[in-house]
């Protein structure tokens, strides 16, 4: 695997973990409050969202970069 593709894969994994960690925590807290089973409910949400987020970020990030470049007039 070339370094650029390896970087993009690792970036997708790390970005998904950071984004999903924060978003599932906040949304689970908003929906349930701080209940006894909060950690279990949050962990389940995290796992499902993470499995979706990694491939989504992997395929969508280049599109987002391209659109951002077009909006800002940068290549």
PyMOL CGO cylinders between C-alpha atoms (Angstrom):
from pymol import cmd
from pymol.cgo import CYLINDER

trace = [
    CYLINDER, 0.00, 0.00, 0.00, 1.44, 3.36, -0.96, 0.3, 1, 1, 1, 1, 1, 1,
    CYLINDER, 1.44, 3.36, -0.96, 1.99, 5.94, 1.82, 0.3, 1, 1, 1, 1, 1, 1,
    CYLINDER, 1.99, 5.94, 1.82, -0.81, 8.25, 0.66, 0.3, 1, 1, 1, 1, 1, 1,
    CYLINDER, -0.81, 8.25, 0.66, -3.42, 5.46, 0.69, 0.3, 1, 1, 1, 1, 1, 1,
    CYLINDER, -3.42, 5.46, 0.69, -2.10, 4.20, 4.02, 0.3, 1, 1, 1, 1, 1, 1,
    CYLINDER, -2.10, 4.20, 4.02, -2.39, 7.73, 5.45, 0.3, 1, 1, 1, 1, 1, 1,
    CYLINDER, -2.39, 7.73, 5.45, -5.96, 8.06, 4.17, 0.3, 1, 1, 1, 1, 1, 1,
    CYLINDER, -5.96, 8.06, 4.17, -6.96, 4.71, 5.72, 0.3, 1, 1, 1, 1, 1, 1,
    CYLINDER, -6.96, 4.71, 5.72, -5.40, 5.51, 9.10, 0.3, 1, 1, 1, 1, 1, 1,
    CYLINDER, -5.40, 5.51, 9.10, -6.90, 9.03, 8.97, 0.3, 1, 1, 1, 1, 1, 1,
    CYLINDER, -6.90, 9.03, 8.97, -10.36, 7.52, 8.36, 0.3, 1, 1, 1, 1, 1, 1,
    CYLINDER, -10.36, 7.52, 8.36, -9.98, 5.14, 11.31, 0.3, 1, 1, 1, 1, 1, 1,
    CYLINDER, -9.98, 5.14, 11.31, -8.75, 7.84, 13.70, 0.3, 1, 1, 1, 1, 1, 1,
    CYLINDER, -8.75, 7.84, 13.70, -11.22, 10.51, 12.54, 0.3, 1, 1, 1, 1, 1, 1,
    CYLINDER, -11.22, 10.51, 12.54, -14.13, 8.09, 12.86, 0.3, 1, 1, 1, 1, 1, 1,
    CYLINDER, -14.13, 8.09, 12.86, -13.08, 7.11, 16.38, 0.3, 1, 1, 1, 1, 1, 1,
    CYLINDER, -13.08, 7.11, 16.38, -12.83, 10.73, 17.53, 0.3, 1, 1, 1, 1, 1, 1,
    CYLINDER, -12.83, 10.73, 17.53, -16.02, 11.93, 15.87, 0.3, 1, 1, 1, 1, 1, 1,
    CYLINDER, -16.02, 11.93, 15.87, -18.12, 8.90, 16.79, 0.3, 1, 1, 1, 1, 1, 1,
    CYLINDER, -18.12, 8.90, 16.79, -16.87, 8.88, 20.39, 0.3, 1, 1, 1, 1, 1, 1,
    CYLINDER, -16.87, 8.88, 20.39, -17.99, 12.45, 20.96, 0.3, 1, 1, 1, 1, 1, 1,
    CYLINDER, -17.99, 12.45, 20.96, -21.22, 12.38, 18.96, 0.3, 1, 1, 1, 1, 1, 1,
    CYLINDER, -21.22, 12.38, 18.96, -22.56, 9.10, 20.33, 0.3, 1, 1, 1, 1, 1, 1,
    CYLINDER, -22.56, 9.10, 20.33, -21.69, 10.16, 23.88, 0.3, 1, 1, 1, 1, 1, 1,
    CYLINDER, -21.69, 10.16, 23.88, -23.55, 13.46, 23.54, 0.3, 1, 1, 1, 1, 1, 1,
    CYLINDER, -23.55, 13.46, 23.54, -26.59, 12.06, 21.73, 0.3, 1, 1, 1, 1, 1, 1,
    CYLINDER, -26.59, 12.06, 21.73, -26.90, 9.12, 24.12, 0.3, 1, 1, 1, 1, 1, 1,
    CYLINDER, -26.90, 9.12, 24.12, -26.68, 11.51, 27.06, 0.3, 1, 1, 1, 1, 1, 1,
    CYLINDER, -26.68, 11.51, 27.06, -29.30, 13.83, 25.55, 0.3, 1, 1, 1, 1, 1, 1,
    CYLINDER, -29.30, 13.83, 25.55, -31.67, 10.95, 24.80, 0.3, 1, 1, 1, 1, 1, 1,
    CYLINDER, -31.67, 10.95, 24.80, -31.28, 8.91, 27.99, 0.3, 1, 1, 1, 1, 1, 1,
    CYLINDER, -31.28, 8.91, 27.99, -29.77, 11.21, 30.57, 0.3, 1, 1, 1, 1, 1, 1,
    CYLINDER, -29.77, 11.21, 30.57, -27.23, 9.87, 33.05, 0.3, 1, 1, 1, 1, 1, 1,
    CYLINDER, -27.23, 9.87, 33.05, -28.97, 6.54, 33.78, 0.3, 1, 1, 1, 1, 1, 1,
    CYLINDER, -28.97, 6.54, 33.78, -27.56, 3.34, 35.25, 0.3, 1, 1, 1, 1, 1, 1,
    CYLINDER, -27.56, 3.34, 35.25, -27.21, 1.66, 31.86, 0.3, 1, 1, 1, 1, 1, 1,
    CYLINDER, -27.21, 1.66, 31.86, -25.74, 4.75, 30.14, 0.3, 1, 1, 1, 1, 1, 1,
    CYLINDER, -25.74, 4.75, 30.14, -22.30, 3.25, 29.48, 0.3, 1, 1, 1, 1, 1, 1,
    CYLINDER, -22.30, 3.25, 29.48, -23.76, 0.09, 27.96, 0.3, 1, 1, 1, 1, 1, 1,
    CYLINDER, -23.76, 0.09, 27.96, -26.18, 2.06, 25.75, 0.3, 1, 1, 1, 1, 1, 1,
    CYLINDER, -26.18, 2.06, 25.75, -23.41, 4.44, 24.70, 0.3, 1, 1, 1, 1, 1, 1,
    CYLINDER, -23.41, 4.44, 24.70, -21.01, 1.56, 23.93, 0.3, 1, 1, 1, 1, 1, 1,
    CYLINDER, -21.01, 1.56, 23.93, -23.61, -0.10, 21.71, 0.3, 1, 1, 1, 1, 1, 1,
    CYLINDER, -23.61, -0.10, 21.71, -24.24, 3.18, 19.88, 0.3, 1, 1, 1, 1, 1, 1,
    CYLINDER, -24.24, 3.18, 19.88, -20.51, 3.76, 19.51, 0.3, 1, 1, 1, 1, 1, 1,
    CYLINDER, -20.51, 3.76, 19.51, -19.88, 0.32, 18.01, 0.3, 1, 1, 1, 1, 1, 1,
    CYLINDER, -19.88, 0.32, 18.01, -22.67, 0.58, 15.44, 0.3, 1, 1, 1, 1, 1, 1,
    CYLINDER, -22.67, 0.58, 15.44, -21.79, 4.16, 14.48, 0.3, 1, 1, 1, 1, 1, 1,
    CYLINDER, -21.79, 4.16, 14.48, -18.06, 3.39, 14.26, 0.3, 1, 1, 1, 1, 1, 1,
    CYLINDER, -18.06, 3.39, 14.26, -18.64, 0.48, 11.90, 0.3, 1, 1, 1, 1, 1, 1,
    CYLINDER, -18.64, 0.48, 11.90, -20.64, 2.80, 9.65, 0.3, 1, 1, 1, 1, 1, 1,
    CYLINDER, -20.64, 2.80, 9.65, -18.38, 5.85, 10.01, 0.3, 1, 1, 1, 1, 1, 1,
    CYLINDER, -18.38, 5.85, 10.01, -15.04, 4.34, 8.95, 0.3, 1, 1, 1, 1, 1, 1,
    CYLINDER, -15.04, 4.34, 8.95, -16.10, 3.41, 5.42, 0.3, 1, 1, 1, 1, 1, 1,
    CYLINDER, -16.10, 3.41, 5.42, -18.21, 6.55, 5.07, 0.3, 1, 1, 1, 1, 1, 1,
    CYLINDER, -18.21, 6.55, 5.07, -15.26, 8.78, 6.01, 0.3, 1, 1, 1, 1, 1, 1,
    CYLINDER, -15.26, 8.78, 6.01, -12.93, 6.75, 3.80, 0.3, 1, 1, 1, 1, 1, 1,
    CYLINDER, -12.93, 6.75, 3.80, -15.11, 7.33, 0.74, 0.3, 1, 1, 1, 1, 1, 1,
    CYLINDER, -15.11, 7.33, 0.74, -16.58, 10.76, 1.54, 0.3, 1, 1, 1, 1, 1, 1,
    CYLINDER, -16.58, 10.76, 1.54, -13.44, 12.59, 2.76, 0.3, 1, 1, 1, 1, 1, 1,
    CYLINDER, -13.44, 12.59, 2.76, -11.97, 12.91, -0.76, 0.3, 1, 1, 1, 1, 1, 1,
    CYLINDER, -11.97, 12.91, -0.76, -15.28, 14.29, -2.02, 0.3, 1, 1, 1, 1, 1, 1,
    CYLINDER, -15.28, 14.29, -2.02, -15.43, 16.77, 0.87, 0.3, 1, 1, 1, 1, 1, 1,
    CYLINDER, -15.43, 16.77, 0.87, -11.84, 17.86, 0.14, 0.3, 1, 1, 1, 1, 1, 1,
    CYLINDER, -11.84, 17.86, 0.14, -12.66, 18.35, -3.54, 0.3, 1, 1, 1, 1, 1, 1,
    CYLINDER, -12.66, 18.35, -3.54, -15.82, 20.38, -2.77, 0.3, 1, 1, 1, 1, 1, 1,
    CYLINDER, -15.82, 20.38, -2.77, -13.93, 22.48, -0.21, 0.3, 1, 1, 1, 1, 1, 1,
    CYLINDER, -13.93, 22.48, -0.21, -11.19, 23.14, -2.75, 0.3, 1, 1, 1, 1, 1, 1,
    CYLINDER, -11.19, 23.14, -2.75, -13.76, 24.23, -5.31, 0.3, 1, 1, 1, 1, 1, 1,
    CYLINDER, -13.76, 24.23, -5.31, -15.54, 26.50, -2.83, 0.3, 1, 1, 1, 1, 1, 1,
    CYLINDER, -15.54, 26.50, -2.83, -12.28, 28.14, -1.82, 0.3, 1, 1, 1, 1, 1, 1,
    CYLINDER, -12.28, 28.14, -1.82, -10.72, 28.15, -5.28, 0.3, 1, 1, 1, 1, 1, 1,
    CYLINDER, -10.72, 28.15, -5.28, -7.86, 25.92, -4.12, 0.3, 1, 1, 1, 1, 1, 1,
    CYLINDER, -7.86, 25.92, -4.12, -6.64, 22.78, -5.85, 0.3, 1, 1, 1, 1, 1, 1,
]
cmd.load_cgo(trace, "trace")
